[in-house]
Amino acid sequence: MKEPEDFARSIGASAVPAGGGDRFSGHAVLGLPFLSGHVLALRRVEASSIGMAYTSVWQRDPDGRWTFHQNVPPDQSCPRHFGAAITENTTEPIRIDWGDGRRSQVTVGAPGEIVWDVRLAATPATRIMNAAASIMPSGWWEKDLVLSAMEMAAPSILGTGEMNLTGRTPNGHAFMRIPRLIWRIAEIMR
């Protein structure tokens, strides 16, 4: 199986997924809560039907206020779909540097100035989920029953909180996430 860095780099060669509406291909950290009450999330979109590739870091403070940092204009990135829930938007340089196949550092430039280091790991549960995903027929990924089963299984099998693979964004757009490979966050270095 590919290492997270190899997977992240291979997505760059992917085309925009077929279908209607806004479509994206990339990788993400769906949401990582901290003891301080803050939450960070990452979206790296390598291919998009609405514009160029981009990176977005989502930051929620303990009071529930969201700030979205992205390296392209908001109308070409995540705020296009989540703007109704965002308190602040910034556009600034964002880098993802891989230290090895499983460690990455995300750096948001000023004014956001975030440095976020994580190490990903394969676990028995992620290996099973990834093996099942690799043999699943392509058409199954868009079946509500399959995605609903994955949503229900994630908390107990992967130890995540609630995971929504389908639903509506705060701006009312319907969404569907199709996780092809997953890893668990094993360590946060900063």
CYANA upper distance limits for C-alpha pairs under 8 A (distance plus 0.5 A):
  2 LYS  CA      6 ASP  CA      6.38
  2 LYS  CA      7 PHE  CA      6.47
  3 GLU  CA      7 PHE  CA      6.77
  3 GLU  CA    101 GLY  CA      6.00
  3 GLU  CA    102 ARG  CA      7.01
  4 PRO  CA      8 ALA  CA      6.56
  4 PRO  CA    101 GLY  CA      6.54
  4 PRO  CA    102 ARG  CA      6.17
  4 PRO  CA    120 LEU  CA      7.90
  4 PRO  CA    183 TRP  CA      8.10
  5 GLU  CA      9 ARG  CA      6.62
  5 GLU  CA     98 TRP  CA      7.26
  5 GLU  CA    100 ASP  CA      7.97
  5 GLU  CA    101 GLY  CA      5.38
  5 GLU  CA    102 ARG  CA      6.79
  6 ASP  CA     10 SER  CA      6.55
  6 ASP  CA    101 GLY  CA      7.44
  7 PHE  CA     11 ILE  CA      6.94
  8 ALA  CA     12 GLY  CA      8.00
  8 ALA  CA     26 GLY  CA      7.83
  8 ALA  CA     27 HIS  CA      6.88
 10 SER  CA     14 SER  CA      7.88
 11 ILE  CA     25 SER  CA      7.63
 11 ILE  CA     26 GLY  CA      6.58
 11 ILE  CA     27 HIS  CA      8.46
 11 ILE  CA     46 GLU  CA      6.95
 12 GLY  CA     26 GLY  CA      8.27
 12 GLY  CA     46 GLU  CA      5.73
 12 GLY  CA     47 ALA  CA      7.63
 14 SER  CA     25 SER  CA      7.63
 14 SER  CA     46 GLU  CA      8.15
 14 SER  CA     47 ALA  CA      7.39
 15 ALA  CA     25 SER  CA      8.00
 15 ALA  CA     47 ALA  CA      6.69
 16 VAL  CA     23 ARG  CA      6.93
 16 VAL  CA     24 PHE  CA      6.50
 16 VAL  CA     25 SER  CA      6.63
 16 VAL  CA     47 ALA  CA      5.79
 16 VAL  CA     48 SER  CA      6.24
 16 VAL  CA     49 SER  CA      6.75
 17 PRO  CA     23 ARG  CA      6.64
 17 PRO  CA     24 PHE  CA      7.18
 17 PRO  CA     25 SER  CA      7.30
 18 ALA  CA     23 ARG  CA      8.25
 19 GLY  CA     23 ARG  CA      8.05
 22 ASP  CA     48 SER  CA      8.04
 22 ASP  CA     49 SER  CA      6.20
 22 ASP  CA     50 ILE  CA      6.96
 23 ARG  CA     48 SER  CA      6.33
 23 ARG  CA     49 SER  CA      5.84
 23 ARG  CA     50 ILE  CA      8.20
 24 PHE  CA     45 VAL  CA      6.82
 24 PHE  CA     46 GLU  CA      8.05
 24 PHE  CA     47 ALA  CA      6.15
 24 PHE  CA     48 SER  CA      5.01
 24 PHE  CA     49 SER  CA      7.04
 25 SER  CA     45 VAL  CA      6.21
 25 SER  CA     46 GLU  CA      6.31
 25 SER  CA     47 ALA  CA      5.65
 25 SER  CA     48 SER  CA      7.08
 26 GLY  CA     43 ARG  CA      7.87
 26 GLY  CA     44 ARG  CA      5.96
 26 GLY  CA     45 VAL  CA      4.82
 26 GLY  CA     46 GLU  CA      5.56
 26 GLY  CA     47 ALA  CA      7.36
 27 HIS  CA     43 ARG  CA      6.67
 27 HIS  CA     44 ARG  CA      5.87
 27 HIS  CA     45 VAL  CA      7.15
 28 ALA  CA     41 ALA  CA      7.93
 28 ALA  CA     42 LEU  CA      5.69
 28 ALA  CA     43 ARG  CA      5.02
 28 ALA  CA     44 ARG  CA      6.56
 29 VAL  CA     41 ALA  CA      5.82
 29 VAL  CA     42 LEU  CA      5.42
 29 VAL  CA     43 ARG  CA      7.20
 30 LEU  CA     41 ALA  CA      5.93
 30 LEU  CA     42 LEU  CA      7.10
 30 LEU  CA     43 ARG  CA      8.26
 31 GLY  CA     39 VAL  CA      6.92
 31 GLY  CA     40 LEU  CA      6.19
 31 GLY  CA     41 ALA  CA      4.90
 31 GLY  CA     42 LEU  CA      7.96
 32 LEU  CA     39 VAL  CA      5.85
 32 LEU  CA     40 LEU  CA      5.77
 32 LEU  CA     41 ALA  CA      6.65
 33 PRO  CA     37 GLY  CA      7.20
 33 PRO  CA     38 HIS  CA      6.48
 33 PRO  CA     39 VAL  CA      4.81
 33 PRO  CA     40 LEU  CA      7.16
 34 PHE  CA     38 HIS  CA      5.88
 34 PHE  CA     39 VAL  CA      6.50
 36 SER  CA     62 PRO  CA      7.61
 37 GLY  CA     61 ASP  CA      7.08
 37 GLY  CA     62 PRO  CA      4.95
 38 HIS  CA     59 GLN  CA      7.65
 38 HIS  CA     60 ARG  CA      5.97
 38 HIS  CA     61 ASP  CA      5.16
 38 HIS  CA     62 PRO  CA      5.73
 39 VAL  CA     58 TRP  CA      8.37
 39 VAL  CA     59 GLN  CA      6.26
 39 VAL  CA     60 ARG  CA      5.51
 39 VAL  CA     61 ASP  CA      7.27
 40 LEU  CA     57 VAL  CA      7.48
 40 LEU  CA     58 TRP  CA      6.05
 40 LEU  CA     59 GLN  CA      5.27
 40 LEU  CA     60 ARG  CA      7.06
 41 ALA  CA     57 VAL  CA      6.18
 41 ALA  CA     58 TRP  CA      5.42
 41 ALA  CA     59 GLN  CA      7.18
 42 LEU  CA     55 THR  CA      7.96
 42 LEU  CA     56 SER  CA      6.35
 42 LEU  CA     57 VAL  CA      5.13
 42 LEU  CA     58 TRP  CA      6.76
 43 ARG  CA     55 THR  CA      6.22
 43 ARG  CA     56 SER  CA      5.63
 43 ARG  CA     57 VAL  CA      6.95
 44 ARG  CA     53 ALA  CA      8.25
 44 ARG  CA     54 TYR  CA      6.54
 44 ARG  CA     55 THR  CA      4.95
 44 ARG  CA     56 SER  CA      6.97
 45 VAL  CA     53 ALA  CA      5.86
 45 VAL  CA     54 TYR  CA      5.79
 45 VAL  CA     55 THR  CA      6.66
 46 GLU  CA     52 MET  CA      8.41
 46 GLU  CA     53 ALA  CA      5.19
 46 GLU  CA     54 TYR  CA      7.22
 47 ALA  CA     52 MET  CA      7.41
 47 ALA  CA     53 ALA  CA      5.96
 48 SER  CA     52 MET  CA      6.78
 48 SER  CA     53 ALA  CA      6.85
 50 ILE  CA     76 GLN  CA      6.60
 51 GLY  CA     76 GLN  CA      6.43
 52 MET  CA     76 GLN  CA      8.19
 54 TYR  CA     70 GLN  CA      7.66
 54 TYR  CA     71 ASN  CA      6.62
 54 TYR  CA     72 VAL  CA      6.77
 54 TYR  CA     77 SER  CA      7.53
 55 THR  CA     70 GLN  CA      6.16
 55 THR  CA     71 ASN  CA      6.44
 55 THR  CA     72 VAL  CA      8.35
 55 THR  CA     94 ILE  CA      7.12
 56 SER  CA     68 PHE  CA      7.30
 56 SER  CA     69 HIS  CA      6.01
 56 SER  CA     70 GLN  CA      4.71
 56 SER  CA     71 ASN  CA      7.31
 56 SER  CA     77 SER  CA      8.00
 56 SER  CA     78 CYS  CA      7.47
 56 SER  CA     94 ILE  CA      8.22
 57 VAL  CA     68 PHE  CA      6.45
 57 VAL  CA     69 HIS  CA      5.65
 57 VAL  CA     70 GLN  CA      6.89
 57 VAL  CA    108 VAL  CA      8.23
 58 TRP  CA     66 TRP  CA      7.40
 58 TRP  CA     67 THR  CA      6.50
 58 TRP  CA     68 PHE  CA      5.13
 58 TRP  CA     69 HIS  CA      6.80
 59 GLN  CA     66 TRP  CA      6.10
 59 GLN  CA     67 THR  CA      5.67
 59 GLN  CA     68 PHE  CA      6.78
 59 GLN  CA     69 HIS  CA      8.46
 60 ARG  CA     64 GLY  CA      6.27
 60 ARG  CA     65 ARG  CA      5.90
 60 ARG  CA     66 TRP  CA      4.87
 60 ARG  CA     67 THR  CA      6.85
 61 ASP  CA     65 ARG  CA      5.99
 61 ASP  CA     66 TRP  CA      7.17
 65 ARG  CA     86 ILE  CA      7.48
 65 ARG  CA     87 THR  CA      6.27
 66 TRP  CA     85 ALA  CA      7.47
 66 TRP  CA     86 ILE  CA      5.43
 66 TRP  CA     87 THR  CA      5.85
 66 TRP  CA     88 GLU  CA      7.19
 67 THR  CA     86 ILE  CA      6.46
 67 THR  CA     87 THR  CA      6.31
 67 THR  CA     88 GLU  CA      5.13
 67 THR  CA     89 ASN  CA      6.21
 67 THR  CA     90 THR  CA      8.12
 68 PHE  CA     78 CYS  CA      8.42
 68 PHE  CA     79 PRO  CA      7.74
 68 PHE  CA     86 ILE  CA      7.44
 68 PHE  CA     88 GLU  CA      6.92
 68 PHE  CA     89 ASN  CA      5.45
 68 PHE  CA     90 THR  CA      6.84
 69 HIS  CA     89 ASN  CA      6.48
 69 HIS  CA     90 THR  CA      5.31
 69 HIS  CA     91 THR  CA      6.29
 69 HIS  CA     92 GLU  CA      7.38
 69 HIS  CA    108 VAL  CA      7.98
 69 HIS  CA    112 GLY  CA      7.69
 70 GLN  CA     74 PRO  CA      7.77
 70 GLN  CA     77 SER  CA      7.78
 70 GLN  CA     89 ASN  CA      8.39
 70 GLN  CA     90 THR  CA      6.90
 70 GLN  CA     91 THR  CA      5.50
 70 GLN  CA     92 GLU  CA      6.68
 70 GLN  CA     93 PRO  CA      7.99
 70 GLN  CA     94 ILE  CA      7.57
 71 ASN  CA     91 THR  CA      5.71
 71 ASN  CA     92 GLU  CA      5.54
 71 ASN  CA     93 PRO  CA      5.78
 71 ASN  CA     94 ILE  CA      6.56
 72 VAL  CA     76 GLN  CA      7.06
 72 VAL  CA     77 SER  CA      7.27
 72 VAL  CA     91 THR  CA      6.72
 72 VAL  CA     92 GLU  CA      8.24
 73 PRO  CA     77 SER  CA      7.26
 73 PRO  CA     91 THR  CA      6.96
 74 PRO  CA     78 CYS  CA      7.26
 74 PRO  CA     79 PRO  CA      5.76
 74 PRO  CA     80 ARG  CA      6.71
 74 PRO  CA     89 ASN  CA      7.88
 74 PRO  CA     91 THR  CA      8.08
 75 ASP  CA     79 PRO  CA      7.03
 75 ASP  CA     80 ARG  CA      5.46
 76 GLN  CA     80 ARG  CA      7.18
 78 CYS  CA     82 PHE  CA      6.68
 78 CYS  CA     83 GLY  CA      8.27
 79 PRO  CA     83 GLY  CA      4.92
 79 PRO  CA     86 ILE  CA      8.01
 79 PRO  CA     89 ASN  CA      8.20
 80 ARG  CA    171 ASN  CA      8.30
 81 HIS  CA    169 THR  CA      6.46
 81 HIS  CA    170 PRO  CA      7.29
 81 HIS  CA    171 ASN  CA      5.82
 81 HIS  CA    172 GLY  CA      8.00
 81 HIS  CA    173 HIS  CA      6.91
 82 PHE  CA     86 ILE  CA      7.19
 82 PHE  CA    169 THR  CA      6.33
 82 PHE  CA    170 PRO  CA      5.65
 82 PHE  CA    171 ASN  CA      6.12
 83 GLY  CA    170 PRO  CA      7.59
 83 GLY  CA    171 ASN  CA      7.00
 84 ALA  CA    170 PRO  CA      6.04
 84 ALA  CA    171 ASN  CA      6.09
 85 ALA  CA    170 PRO  CA      6.49
 90 THR  CA    111 PRO  CA      8.30
 90 THR  CA    112 GLY  CA      8.05
 92 GLU  CA    108 VAL  CA      7.57
 92 GLU  CA    109 GLY  CA      6.32
 92 GLU  CA    110 ALA  CA      7.30
 92 GLU  CA    111 PRO  CA      8.15
 93 PRO  CA    108 VAL  CA      6.67
 93 PRO  CA    109 GLY  CA      5.75
 93 PRO  CA    110 ALA  CA      8.50
 94 ILE  CA    106 VAL  CA      7.63
 94 ILE  CA    107 THR  CA      6.06
 94 ILE  CA    108 VAL  CA      5.03
 94 ILE  CA    109 GLY  CA      6.60
 95 ARG  CA    105 GLN  CA      8.37
 95 ARG  CA    106 VAL  CA      6.15
 95 ARG  CA    107 THR  CA      5.67
 95 ARG  CA    108 VAL  CA      7.19
 96 ILE  CA    104 SER  CA      7.09
 96 ILE  CA    105 GLN  CA      6.15
 96 ILE  CA    106 VAL  CA      5.08
 96 ILE  CA    107 THR  CA      7.06
 97 ASP  CA    104 SER  CA      6.00
 97 ASP  CA    105 GLN  CA      5.68
 97 ASP  CA    106 VAL  CA      7.04
 98 TRP  CA    102 ARG  CA      8.02
 98 TRP  CA    103 ARG  CA      6.28
 98 TRP  CA    104 SER  CA      4.77
 98 TRP  CA    105 GLN  CA      6.88
 99 GLY  CA    103 ARG  CA      5.83
 99 GLY  CA    104 SER  CA      6.21
 99 GLY  CA    105 GLN  CA      8.00
100 ASP  CA    104 SER  CA      7.90
102 ARG  CA    119 ARG  CA      6.02
102 ARG  CA    120 LEU  CA      5.66
102 ARG  CA    121 ALA  CA      7.40
103 ARG  CA    117 ASP  CA      7.77
103 ARG  CA    118 VAL  CA      6.23
103 ARG  CA    119 ARG  CA      4.82
103 ARG  CA    120 LEU  CA      6.89
104 SER  CA    117 ASP  CA      6.27
104 SER  CA    118 VAL  CA      6.15
104 SER  CA    119 ARG  CA      7.08
105 GLN  CA    115 VAL  CA      7.37
105 GLN  CA    116 TRP  CA      6.02
105 GLN  CA    117 ASP  CA      4.82
105 GLN  CA    118 VAL  CA      7.06
106 VAL  CA    114 ILE  CA      8.15
106 VAL  CA    115 VAL  CA      6.26
106 VAL  CA    116 TRP  CA      5.57
106 VAL  CA    117 ASP  CA      6.88
107 THR  CA    113 GLU  CA      7.66
107 THR  CA    114 ILE  CA      6.08
107 THR  CA    115 VAL  CA      5.07
107 THR  CA    116 TRP  CA      6.95
108 VAL  CA    112 GLY  CA      6.55
108 VAL  CA    113 GLU  CA      5.62
108 VAL  CA    114 ILE  CA      5.41
108 VAL  CA    115 VAL  CA      7.02
109 GLY  CA    113 GLU  CA      5.38
109 GLY  CA    114 ILE  CA      7.55
115 VAL  CA    190 ARG  CA      7.90
116 TRP  CA    188 ILE  CA      8.23
116 TRP  CA    189 MET  CA      8.03
116 TRP  CA    190 ARG  CA      6.41
117 ASP  CA    188 ILE  CA      6.28
117 ASP  CA    189 MET  CA      5.64
117 ASP  CA    190 ARG  CA      6.19
118 VAL  CA    185 ILE  CA      7.31
118 VAL  CA    186 ALA  CA      8.04
118 VAL  CA    187 GLU  CA      6.19
118 VAL  CA    188 ILE  CA      5.03
118 VAL  CA    189 MET  CA      6.44
118 VAL  CA    190 ARG  CA      8.41
119 ARG  CA    185 ILE  CA      6.49
119 ARG  CA    186 ALA  CA      6.06
119 ARG  CA    187 GLU  CA      5.58
119 ARG  CA    188 ILE  CA      6.95
119 ARG  CA    189 MET  CA      8.26
120 LEU  CA    183 TRP  CA      6.46
120 LEU  CA    184 ARG  CA      6.05
120 LEU  CA    185 ILE  CA      5.03
120 LEU  CA    186 ALA  CA      5.76
120 LEU  CA    187 GLU  CA      7.60
121 ALA  CA    183 TRP  CA      6.13
121 ALA  CA    184 ARG  CA      5.85
121 ALA  CA    185 ILE  CA      6.76
121 ALA  CA    186 ALA  CA      6.14
122 ALA  CA    126 THR  CA      6.35
122 ALA  CA    127 ARG  CA      6.84
122 ALA  CA    183 TRP  CA      5.84
122 ALA  CA    184 ARG  CA      6.84
123 THR  CA    127 ARG  CA      6.55
123 THR  CA    183 TRP  CA      7.95
123 THR  CA    184 ARG  CA      7.62
124 PRO  CA    128 ILE  CA      6.76
125 ALA  CA    129 MET  CA      6.73
125 ALA  CA    157 ILE  CA      6.73
125 ALA  CA    158 LEU  CA      6.63
126 THR  CA    130 ASN  CA      6.40
126 THR  CA    158 LEU  CA      7.55
126 THR  CA    182 ILE  CA      6.60
126 THR  CA    183 TRP  CA      6.44
126 THR  CA    184 ARG  CA      7.76
127 ARG  CA    131 ALA  CA      6.52
128 ILE  CA    132 ALA  CA      6.68
129 MET  CA    133 ALA  CA      6.61
129 MET  CA    181 LEU  CA      8.43
129 MET  CA    182 ILE  CA      8.22
130 ASN  CA    134 SER  CA      6.62
130 ASN  CA    180 ARG  CA      7.65
130 ASN  CA    181 LEU  CA      5.90
130 ASN  CA    182 ILE  CA      7.12
131 ALA  CA    135 ILE  CA      7.27
132 ALA  CA    136 MET  CA      6.75
133 ALA  CA    180 ARG  CA      6.73
133 ALA  CA    181 LEU  CA      7.88
134 SER  CA    180 ARG  CA      7.98
136 MET  CA    140 TRP  CA      7.27
136 MET  CA    141 TRP  CA      8.34
137 PRO  CA    141 TRP  CA      8.09
139 GLY  CA    143 LYS  CA      7.82
140 TRP  CA    146 VAL  CA      7.15
141 TRP  CA    146 VAL  CA      7.28
141 TRP  CA    147 LEU  CA      7.53
141 TRP  CA    178 ILE  CA      6.93
142 GLU  CA    146 VAL  CA      8.21
142 GLU  CA    147 LEU  CA      7.96
142 GLU  CA    176 MET  CA      8.38
142 GLU  CA    178 ILE  CA      8.41
143 LYS  CA    147 LEU  CA      6.97
144 ASP  CA    148 SER  CA      6.34
145 LEU  CA    149 ALA  CA      6.61
146 VAL  CA    150 MET  CA      6.84
147 LEU  CA    151 GLU  CA      6.67
147 LEU  CA    165 LEU  CA      6.81
147 LEU  CA    166 THR  CA      7.86
148 SER  CA    152 MET  CA      6.72
148 SER  CA    165 LEU  CA      8.09
149 ALA  CA    153 ALA  CA      6.57
150 MET  CA    154 ALA  CA      6.48
151 GLU  CA    155 PRO  CA      8.28
151 GLU  CA    162 GLU  CA      7.88
151 GLU  CA    163 MET  CA      5.97
151 GLU  CA    164 ASN  CA      6.52
151 GLU  CA    165 LEU  CA      6.95
152 MET  CA    156 SER  CA      8.48
152 MET  CA    163 MET  CA      8.42
153 ALA  CA    157 ILE  CA      6.24
153 ALA  CA    158 LEU  CA      8.17
154 ALA  CA    158 LEU  CA      5.56
154 ALA  CA    159 GLY  CA      7.18
154 ALA  CA    160 THR  CA      6.55
154 ALA  CA    161 GLY  CA      8.24
154 ALA  CA    162 GLU  CA      8.08
154 ALA  CA    163 MET  CA      7.28
155 PRO  CA    159 GLY  CA      5.26
155 PRO  CA    160 THR  CA      4.97
155 PRO  CA    161 GLY  CA      5.89
155 PRO  CA    162 GLU  CA      6.78
155 PRO  CA    163 MET  CA      7.99
156 SER  CA    160 THR  CA      7.87
158 LEU  CA    184 ARG  CA      8.33
165 LEU  CA    175 PHE  CA      8.18
165 LEU  CA    176 MET  CA      6.07
165 LEU  CA    177 ARG  CA      5.32
165 LEU  CA    178 ILE  CA      7.58
166 THR  CA    174 ALA  CA      7.95
166 THR  CA    175 PHE  CA      5.93
166 THR  CA    176 MET  CA      4.97
166 THR  CA    177 ARG  CA      6.89
167 GLY  CA    174 ALA  CA      6.18
167 GLY  CA    175 PHE  CA      5.99
167 GLY  CA    176 MET  CA      7.43
168 ARG  CA    172 GLY  CA      5.95
168 ARG  CA    173 HIS  CA      5.79
168 ARG  CA    174 ALA  CA      4.87
168 ARG  CA    175 PHE  CA      6.27
169 THR  CA    173 HIS  CA      5.77
169 THR  CA    174 ALA  CA      6.97
169 THR  CA    175 PHE  CA      7.47
